[in-house]
Amino acid sequence: MSFDPTYPFELPHLPPAPTIRNEDFADALLQARVELAELKGSAGQIPNPLLLTAPLLTRESVESSGIENINTTVAKVLENQLLPVDEQRTPDKEVLRYREALYWATNQLPTIGISNRLILGIHERLITDQGGEYRREQNHIVNSKTGEVLYTPPLQKNIPELIADWERYVNEHTKHDPLIRAAVAHQQFESIHPFRDGNGRTGRILMVLQLIQDQVLDLPILFISNHINKNRNEYYELLRSVSITSDWTPYITYMLQGFYLQAKETKETLRAVTSYHHELKERVKAEHAKFYSAELVDALFTYPIITPTRLASELDMHYTTTSKHLQALAEAKILSSMKVGRNIFYMNDRLVTLLSK
């Protein structure tokens, strides 16, 4: 049957037909796998990888949300995370929910694997209205400027069967290289479009979790959203093109290139963050020996924008003491201070700059 964007798409089951062969993408696979192996190795050599990768998760949350036109900055999110929920800006709430969903799913992965339960749990944390429920009505993907219907997902009654098929492919189809399998599964998930909202963000979280489950990575540190954001129109066109033509080659090639480029960029950023963490420890130890502690410096990475109250909670000190410490670091130009409403924030400027590139 020919593709009709206004009619619910009869999505073929996985694996794709005609058959996709790993050897057809040999060069791109090799290039991406080398960079991913180096990224995995770089993260594995860090004494406290969860500490130093945590700020990178905020950047990925901003980038992934930006694809859905939820626009904010790394600095704004880091600032808003310190505010009560009712004082946070809506875009920053959305990004913080994405980060929470990514953390939760990473922690749950060893127990429940990539499964229906994991999918619904991610979505529940992303979406406040009807989160964690598959759609119960037909929806459409439309051109926001012209109103033209670009794609109509499968009927809602078919979603459970399609998700079960998707789950079998992800967990059992070992003939495809893990990178190809992640790319194929992502396109299929977006084509199922199982939710009213949040399909793209859920799908991008699932993609990096697949790579962890397949031991390509140990931590969720491949941030494909940056590549997609730079080439957003091409990304959407290639997703749709698979449905129209059944030709997977251009789309898979695009995704493998994205895996390669983002692994390379993330590796470089992680090295820069790690180097700066060591440098800052040595500087604070040398210049502020009276109140230096490794826990203090670590807190400035866990919270690149921080308040005296938050630091007091992290270090189990009184906030008047931590206020003096932060002010001393600001006077030394290690941090900068800013007053926002009733709050005084202290920013680790160099780290925020690294995360905002």
N, C-alpha and C positions, 0 to 999 in steps of 0.2 A: 504494500500500500504506500502511495506517495505521501510525503510529509505535508501535513496541513497544520499550520501554527494555531489555528482556531479550534482544532479538534483534539480531545484528550489523546496524548501520544501513547501508542501501544509499545511500551518499552521492552526491547528484547532482554532475555535473561543473560546472565554472565556464565562463563567467559564470553567475550565478544566473538562474533562471527562477521567476516572471515577471520581466521585464526591470526592472532598477534604473536610474532616470534621474537624472542629476546635478541637473536642475532641481527635482526633488521635495525636495531638501535645500538649496535655494539659500541661504536665510538662514543656516542653521547652517554651511554651507560657507564663506560669506563671512566670518562671524564668526571661524571657526577659522583661515582662511587669513591674515587680517589679523594675528592674534596671532602666528602662526608666522612670517610675514614679518618682523615686528618682532623676534622672538626671533633669527632668523637674522641680521638686521642688527646686533643688539646684540652677538652673538658675533663677528661679522666686524669690529667696530670695536675689539676688544680686541687689544693688541699680541701677547699670548701666550695665545691662547684655550685651547690644550691644557692649559696649566698651571692656569688658573682653572676649567676645566670638569672637570678630573680629580676634584676632591673631590665634585662633583655626581654623578659616576658611582658613587661609593661609596654615596651616598644611594639612588640608583636600585637598586643591587644589594641593599641592605637591604630596600627596599620590595617589589621583585619576589619576593625569597625569602620575605618575610613572607606573601605571598598563599598560599604553599604551606606555611604554618605552620612555617617555619624562622625562628625569632624571635631577634633580637638587636638591638643598637643601633649607630648610626654610630660612637659612641665605642669600643665594644667591638671592632668590626671594625678600626678604625684602630689600636687597641692591638695586636690579635692579628696584624696583618700584619707586625709587627716581630719576632715570636717565631718560633723554629724550628717547622716544620710539626708535629712530634710534640708540641709544647706548645700548639698552637692548639685552642680549643674547636671542637667539631664544627659548630655553627651558623655560626661565623665562617669556617671553612674553606669551607662551602657558599657563603657570600656572596662570598668572595674568588675562588672558582672562577667565579662568575657574572661578576664584574668582569673577570677574565682572558678569559673567553669573549667578552664585549662588546668589549674592546680588540682581541683577535685578529680577530674578525669585521670590525670597522671597518677594520682595516689590510688585510685580505684582499679587501674589497669591490671596490676598483678593478680587481683582477686577475681574480677569479673570478665576480664578480657574485652575485646571489641565485640560488643553484643547489643541487643535491643535495649537492655537495661542501661548500658553506658550511654547510648544515643539519647535516650529520654532524660537521663540524669544531666547530661550536658545542656540539653535544651531547657530543662527546668530552671537551671541556674542562669541561663542567658536571658530568658523572656519572662517578664512578670505576669503578663496576661496570657492565659492558656499555655504556659510553658510546660513541657513534659507531656504534651498530648499531640498525636498526629492530627492533621487537619481533617475536618468532617465535611468539607465542602470543596467544590471545584474552584481552582484559582487559575490565574494566568500571569505570564510574564509579559509586560508591555513596555514599549518605548516611552520613557517618562516625558519626552518632549512632544511626540506626535500622537501618543495613545495607541499606536499600532500594536496588535497582539503578535508577539515574537515566538511564543511557545506556550502550549497548554500541557501541563503535567498530566500524568496518568490519573485515572479515576481514583477517588479516595478509597473506594472499597478494595482496590488492588494493592494499597500501600503495605499491609502486613506481609503479603506474599512476596512483594518486591524487596522489602527490607530483609526478609528471611533469606532470599536468594543472594542479596548483597552480602549478608553476614557469612554465608557459606563460602562465597568467593574469597572474601578477605581472609578467612581463617583456614581454608582448605586448599585453595588453588595455588599450589607451589610451583607450577610450571613457569609462571611469569616471575621475572626478577621483582624483588620487593618494590623497587621504584616504579616499575611499570604497573604493578598491581595497585600501588597507592594512587597513581594517576588515573587508572581506569576506574577504580572504586570511587574516586572523587567525582568524576564526570557522571557516573551512574547515580550517585547519591543526589547530586544537584539536579539530575533529570527526573528522579523520583519526586523531588521537591516535597518532602513529606509533611512539612509544617506550613502554617500560615505565614510565619515570619521566622527569621533566624536560620534559614537553610544554609546560606553561605558560610556564616560564622561556625555553625555546627560542623559543616563539612570540612572546613580548614583545620579545626581542632582534631577531627578524626584522622585527617591525613598524617599529621605529625605523630599521632598515637600509633598508627600502623607501623611507622618506621621504628618506633620504640619496641613494639611487640615483635617485629621482625629482626630486632637487634642491630639495625643499621645505626641507631642512636641509643644512648642510655638516658638522655634527658630531652625534654621538649624544646630543643634549641635550633630547629630548622624553621626559619620564619619566612615562609613562602609568600606571605601577604605583601611584603615589600615589592617583590617581583611582579605580582599581579597588579598592585597599585600603579606601578610604572607603565604597565601595558594593559590597562583595564579593558579597553575596547577589544583588543585582540583576544584576551582571555575569554570574554563572553561570546565573541564570534566563534571561537574554536570549540567551546562547549556545545554551542548550538549546532555547529557544522557536523559534529559526530552524529547527532540525531537525524540530520537531513541526509547525509551522504553515507553513513556507516564507515567512513574512512577515519581511522583513529590516528594515522601517522602524524599529521601536522600538530594535533593536540598533544600527543605524547612527546613529540620532539620539543614542543614549547615547555612542557612541564619538566622534562629532564634538564633543559637549559636553565630553568628556574631553580631546580634543586642544586645544580652546579654553582650558579652565581650566588645564591643565598648562602650556601654552605661556605663558600669562599669569603663572602662579606662578613658573615657571622663569626667565622674563625678569626678574622682580623680584628673585629670589634671586641671579641672575647679576650684576645691577647692584649689589646689596648686597655681594657677594663682591669684585667689581672695585673698588668704592669703598674697601672695607676694605683691600685689597691696597695701593692707593696710599697710604692713610692710614698703614698700618703701616710702609711704606718710609720715609715722611717722618719718622715718630716715631723709628724706630731710627737713622736717619741723624742726627737732631738730638741724641738722647740717648746714643747709643753709637757715636759717630763712629770710635772707635779700632778697632772690629772690624766696623763695618757693611760689608755688600756686598749688592748686589741678589740675588746667588745665595743668600745666607743667608736673606733674606726669602722668596724663591721656595721654598726647601726647607721653610719653615714652612707653605706652602700645599700643596705636593706631599705632605707628611707632616704633617697637622694635629696628630698625636701623634707625637713623635719621640724618639729616644734620642741621647746623645752619639756613640755608635758609628755610627749611621745618618747623622747630620749630618756626621761626619768623612768618611764614604764619599762623601757628596754634594759636599763642599767640598774633598776631597783634603787634609785636615788631620789632625793627631793628635787622638785622642779626648779627651785631657786638655785641649787647647785649646778644643775645641767644648763640652766640659763646663763650662768657665768661662764661655763665651759664653751658654750656655743658662741657667746659674744666675743670671747677671747680668740676663737678660731676665725670669726668674722673680721676682727681687727687685724689679724695676721693675713687676711685676704685668702684664707683657705676656703672659707664659706662666704656667702653674701647673705644679708638679711633684708627682709621686706615685710611691710605691715599690710595685711589684707583684712579689712574690717577690724575685728577685735583681736585678730591673731597675728603673731610674729612668726614668720617662717624663715628658716635658714636653709640655703640651697648649696648643695655640692655642685658648683657651676661646671666644673670640668667633666664630671660624670654625666650630668644632664646634657651637656654638649655632645658627648660621645653617643649617648642614647638617641639624640635628636637628629643625627646625621642622616 
